[in-house]
Amino acid sequence: MKGALFDTDIEKYAEALERNGEYKLSNATVTAVPPQYASKPNEYSMIINARTEINPLDILGVLLYVSGTKPIPWPHGGEDLVREMFLIDHSYDRPSIVSLWNELLRTQAELLDSWEESYHVVGILALTGRTYKGFTLSTTMSSVIVPNPEGVKANALRAWPASNTWLEERFNLKVTLPTTFVENLHLYLCCSKCGCRTNATVNTTFNCPFCNVQDAQSLPRPIFKVDAVDDTGSMALTLFAREVEFLMGLSSIEMWMLKENGNEDVFAEKMHELRQKNVALQIGPTLALTTSKVLNWTVRSIAFE
């Protein structure tokens, strides 16, 4: 369908429209083209006027998951930073992936981090298509994140997760951890704000190049890969700071200092004790999706029997 602007509307929308851009229009006037001017039968035209609202391609949905920051290296040096959001609404059985790039990612780092552990209705304006990891929606220089969108659809989306009780499912398991070995425990230093890895000295402040925070702190973070086993089978688990600290009876900084000082025999002793214990786990669905679009599950609570 062809569109047209007239008189003062041409100047009004001069900067709002770009060649090959994709937009959502409302309140435009659609009329039949007079036969003497039509290029084909039953042709219609659209007139953009002062009442017309023009918005670039945007999305509104329930936020399932926000990934960590990932560097995408350039072929000849330098890099882009990207962080992915997974959003879904009533219309699709699979989530939409939105890639947040560079400056928007940096300026909204604190907001994105606050969304990691609960469902939110989020709007993003002025997106474009991009062939990163297949076709995804990506932010542009004009993109804006709307953290608390209003309207009928936004309100309906807020009520939608509450009607899906599977989101609150919990399973209680009594297991042993027979694969708690030193080689399965990994420690690294990360930014206290965005969680990205850093080479800064432990417990020092530094300027993080990923989230652009000037006073970020370098903190140790443990990752522990174990198998949880009961009489029905086994399940591979990846445990992070809170759970690892509980199992080991050590803080993350204590684990880091033991490793730095070559006292890893302490880990071996504690893991030997762990292999003899019964552990109570409560697991539930996370906000994260696997690459095959299957919901990941996580440990909600952990205790010794």
C-alpha positions in Angstrom: 0.0 0.0 0.0 1.3 3.5 -0.9 1.3 6.3 1.6 1.3 10.0 1.3 1.9 13.1 3.4 0.8 16.6 2.6 1.6 20.2 3.5 2.9 20.8 7.0 2.9 17.0 7.8 5.8 16.5 5.4 8.1 18.7 7.7 6.6 17.2 10.9 7.5 13.6 9.9 10.7 14.4 8.0 13.0 13.0 10.7 10.6 10.3 11.9 10.8 8.2 8.7 13.8 6.6 7.1 14.2 4.7 3.8 13.6 0.9 4.4 12.6 1.5 8.0 9.9 -0.6 9.6 7.2 1.2 11.6 4.0 0.8 13.5 1.3 3.3 12.4 -2.0 4.2 14.1 -4.7 6.7 13.2 -3.7 7.0 9.6 -6.5 7.5 7.0 -7.0 4.6 4.5 -9.1 5.4 1.4 -9.8 3.8 -1.9 -7.8 5.2 -4.8 -10.0 6.8 -7.5 -10.1 4.4 -10.5 -8.5 7.0 -12.8 -5.4 7.1 -10.6 -5.2 3.5 -9.5 -2.4 1.3 -10.8 -4.4 -1.9 -10.1 -8.0 -2.9 -9.2 -9.2 -2.3 -5.7 -6.2 -0.2 -4.7 -6.0 1.7 -1.4 -3.8 4.4 -0.2 -2.8 5.7 3.3 -2.6 9.3 4.3 -0.4 10.2 7.2 -1.7 13.3 9.0 -1.3 15.3 12.2 -3.3 12.6 14.2 -1.1 9.7 13.0 1.3 8.1 15.5 4.5 6.6 14.0 6.6 4.3 16.1 9.6 2.3 14.9 9.4 -1.5 15.2 9.0 -2.3 18.9 8.1 -5.1 21.2 6.0 -5.6 24.4 6.2 -8.8 26.4 6.9 -10.7 29.6 10.7 -10.8 30.3 11.8 -14.3 30.9 15.5 -13.9 31.2 18.4 -11.4 30.8 21.7 -12.9 29.9 25.1 -11.7 31.1 27.2 -9.4 29.0 29.2 -11.0 26.2 32.0 -9.4 24.1 31.8 -9.9 20.3 35.3 -9.3 18.9 35.8 -7.4 15.7 38.0 -9.1 13.0 40.8 -6.4 13.3 40.6 -5.5 17.0 38.1 -4.0 19.3 34.7 -5.5 20.3 31.0 -4.9 20.6 29.1 -5.8 23.8 25.8 -7.6 23.7 23.3 -8.8 26.2 20.2 -10.8 25.3 16.7 -10.4 26.6 14.1 -13.2 26.1 10.5 -11.9 25.9 7.2 -13.7 25.3 3.5 -12.8 25.1 0.2 -14.6 24.4 0.8 -14.7 20.7 3.9 -17.0 20.5 4.9 -20.4 21.8 8.5 -19.3 21.6 10.2 -16.3 23.1 11.5 -13.4 21.0 15.2 -12.6 21.5 16.3 -9.0 21.7 20.0 -8.2 21.6 21.0 -5.1 23.5 24.2 -3.5 22.2 26.9 -1.2 23.5 25.8 2.2 24.9 22.2 1.1 25.8 23.6 -1.9 27.5 26.0 0.2 29.6 23.5 2.9 30.6 20.8 0.4 31.6 23.1 -2.1 33.3 21.6 -1.5 36.8 18.1 -1.8 35.5 18.8 -5.0 33.6 20.5 -6.6 36.7 17.4 -5.8 38.8 15.3 -7.9 36.4 17.3 -11.1 36.7 15.2 -12.8 39.4 11.5 -11.9 38.6 9.1 -11.6 35.7 8.5 -8.1 34.3 6.4 -6.6 31.5 8.9 -4.7 29.4 8.6 -2.6 26.2 11.4 -1.7 23.8 11.0 0.9 21.1 12.9 1.4 17.9 14.3 -2.0 17.2 15.7 -3.4 14.0 16.4 -6.8 12.6 19.9 -8.2 12.8 21.6 -11.4 11.7 23.4 -12.2 15.0 22.9 -15.8 16.0 20.3 -16.1 13.3 17.6 -13.4 13.0 17.0 -11.4 16.2 15.7 -8.1 17.1 18.4 -5.6 18.0 18.6 -2.2 19.6 19.7 0.8 17.7 21.0 4.3 18.7 17.3 5.4 19.0 16.1 2.4 21.1 14.4 3.1 24.4 13.6 0.6 27.1 10.2 1.2 28.7 10.4 -0.5 32.2 6.7 0.1 33.2 4.6 0.2 30.0 1.0 1.2 30.3 -2.1 0.1 28.4 -4.6 -2.7 28.0 -2.1 -5.2 26.6 0.6 -4.4 29.2 -2.0 -5.0 32.0 -3.1 -8.2 30.5 0.5 -9.4 30.2 1.1 -8.6 33.9 -1.8 -10.9 34.8 -0.7 -13.6 32.4 2.3 -15.1 34.4 0.1 -15.4 37.5 -2.3 -17.7 35.6 0.6 -20.0 34.7 1.1 -21.9 38.0 4.0 -24.0 36.5 6.2 -20.9 37.0 5.9 -21.5 40.8 6.4 -25.3 40.7 8.8 -26.7 43.3 10.2 -30.2 43.7 11.9 -31.4 46.9 14.7 -34.0 46.5 16.8 -35.9 48.9 20.1 -36.6 47.2 23.8 -37.4 47.6 26.6 -35.6 45.8 29.1 -38.3 44.8 31.1 -36.1 42.3 32.2 -33.4 44.6 35.8 -33.2 43.6 38.4 -30.4 43.6 38.6 -30.3 39.8 34.9 -29.5 39.6 35.3 -26.3 41.6 36.2 -23.2 39.6 36.9 -19.7 41.0 37.2 -16.5 39.0 37.1 -12.7 39.6 34.1 -10.7 38.3 32.7 -7.2 38.3 30.4 -6.5 41.4 28.0 -4.7 39.1 27.6 -6.7 35.9 29.2 -10.1 36.8 31.6 -10.0 33.8 35.1 -11.5 34.3 37.9 -9.2 35.2 41.7 -9.3 35.6 41.6 -6.7 38.4 43.2 -7.6 41.7 40.7 -9.2 44.1 38.8 -6.7 46.4 40.0 -3.7 44.5 37.9 -1.0 42.7 38.3 -0.6 38.9 36.6 0.9 35.9 34.6 -1.9 34.3 34.7 -1.7 30.5 31.6 -3.9 30.2 29.1 -2.0 32.3 31.0 1.4 32.3 30.9 1.6 36.1 33.8 3.6 37.5 33.9 2.2 41.0 33.1 -1.5 40.4 34.7 -4.0 42.8 36.6 -7.1 41.8 35.0 -10.0 43.7 35.6 -13.8 43.6 32.8 -16.1 42.4 32.8 -19.9 42.7 31.1 -22.3 40.2 30.7 -25.9 41.3 29.6 -28.7 38.9 28.2 -31.8 40.6 25.8 -34.7 40.1 22.9 -35.0 42.4 21.9 -38.7 42.8 18.9 -40.5 44.3 17.3 -43.9 43.8 15.6 -42.7 40.5 18.7 -41.5 38.8 21.1 -38.5 38.6 20.9 -34.9 37.6 23.8 -32.6 36.6 23.8 -29.3 38.6 25.8 -26.1 38.3 26.0 -24.4 41.6 26.9 -20.8 42.2 28.1 -18.5 45.0 25.3 -19.0 47.6 25.0 -22.7 47.3 28.7 -23.3 47.0 29.4 -21.2 50.1 26.8 -23.3 52.0 28.2 -26.6 50.9 31.8 -25.7 51.6 31.2 -23.8 54.8 33.5 -21.0 53.4 32.9 -17.6 51.9 33.8 -16.9 48.3 36.8 -14.7 49.5 38.0 -17.5 51.8 37.9 -20.0 49.0 39.8 -17.6 46.7 42.5 -17.0 49.4 42.9 -20.7 50.0 43.4 -21.3 46.3 45.8 -18.3 46.0 47.9 -19.6 48.9 48.0 -23.2 47.6 45.9 -24.6 50.4 43.5 -26.6 48.1 43.9 -29.6 50.4 41.2 -27.9 52.5 38.8 -28.3 49.6 39.6 -32.0 49.3 38.8 -32.6 52.9 35.5 -30.7 52.8 34.5 -32.5 49.6 35.2 -35.8 51.1 32.8 -34.9 53.9 30.2 -33.8 51.4 30.3 -37.1 49.6 29.2 -38.8 52.9 26.2 -36.5 53.5 22.6 -36.5 52.5 21.4 -33.2 51.0 17.9 -31.8 50.7 17.4 -29.8 47.5 14.4 -27.8 46.3 14.4 -27.0 42.6 12.2 -24.9 40.4 12.0 -23.4 36.9 14.3 -20.4 36.2 13.8 -17.4 33.9 16.5 -18.9 31.6 16.1 -20.8 28.4 18.4 -23.4 26.9 19.5 -23.1 23.3 16.7 -25.5 22.4 14.2 -23.2 24.1 13.6 -25.5 27.0 13.3 -23.9 30.4 16.2 -24.4 32.7 15.7 -25.4 36.4 17.7 -24.1 39.4 18.3 -24.9 43.0 15.9 -22.8 45.1 17.1 -24.0 48.5 19.7 -26.4 49.9 20.2 -28.0 53.3 21.8 -30.9 55.0 19.6 -33.8 56.2 
